[in-house]
């Protein structure tokens, strides 16, 4: 099983725990991840509001690169996944937009024919590898852990685009339970982490995230599991940023890090040293 | 309205007045687009949106941030208060989680309306949050919204991609060509 590997901006430039743990664990499950030479930002955060056509071009350009490799895309990022799906859909419905994008692609000798698909790592693990094989890869079952999952909005919204999970998302929970841990519902589970406020709203960007983290803590759970680098950054890295507030100290772990722990991979190889939240509470239990 | 934690905060968007030497659309066009939007949403409101508030009660942002309320935002559009919305901070506070669109019993989507308003605000030179420039310029300059950084571990040690045995980020290849194409399509989008 070979994919064009598209980690997304954050995993490549700063959220190394997401990248390291994905490479480490997906390889062990037999996935071949081919580097996409020539790839760039998918355009979602950078141009969606300022220049929609540039967003469409950038997403199409990345899909075209994968198409030239003859491969489907595997992305680690909920937002990139949504971006590629929305653009594929828009180009299929708007011939004029498609012509404009094609013209720009030709400058670099590329063409996009919508022959490939984009998959999020959660759907590859759940639908293709399968929960059983994930479970079979476990060396150290994570028994006794009670975890919250945070699927992230764009793993399941909008439903009309054929998202990785269903309207009542369950795949991440199944994948966590495959490792021997228990998943527990909590208020606000399907609410946004607030990551899109990270850039525009310095002052109150943490309010939405903290509401979520407080809910996890008040539910008495051991931590929260993420699957998108943006959600991870918002919940983990940013949780103690606002000065003068009570420190929430909620362990946040990325799913592939949790998977790696269960497989018996060393914490360093999973980038767990970069989690800012007290994640050692999870693996020292 | 207070949250259970009693800490509803006000919007604090750091706005940047874009030094738009020549705004992409002029005031007459903004007025025209505003009227169109108002008529469209107004009609939608009269026949469709009952201001039931499911969008606002679902919205994770309006629970925490005073001044952001998707139901009221739709009402403002239908009352023609577009200029107020374009000048204000609310349209930049939506996290695009799509919950409002999912919950709306009548298929009105505050999320889509907000995206249109953001684009209009940007193109008409109303200004946008400062942080986005890093993304816009970052992609032209290096292909990604941010540069590969050395990050610190929980214990405070600084580590780069190289220290972790990761190869350099494989960027867009011929950077000069890539930048030229991106700049070209941004320009084409303005004229289009």
Interface residues (C-beta under 8 A of the other chain):
Chain A: X9 X10 X12 X13 X14 X16 X19 X20 X35 X36 X37 X38 X39 X40 X41 X43 X45 X46 X47 X48 X49 X50 X51 X52 X53 X54 X57 X58 X100 X104 X107 X108 X153 X154 X157 X158 X159 X167 X188 X190 X191 X192 X194 X195 X196 X197 X199 X200 X201 X202 X203 X204 X207 X208 X211 X214 X271 X273 X274 X275 X276 X279
Chain B: X3 X5 X7 X9 X10 X11 X12 X13 X14 X60 X61 X63 X64 X65 X89 X92 X93 X94 X95 X96 X97 X98 X99 X101 X102 X115 X118 X119 X122 X128 X129 X131 X132 X135 X136 X138 X139 X143 X144 X145 X146 X147 X148 X149 X151 X152 X153 X154 X155 X157 X159 X161 X164 X166 X169 X170 X171 X172 X173 X174 X177 X178 X180 X181 X182 X184 X185 X186 X188 X189 X190 X192
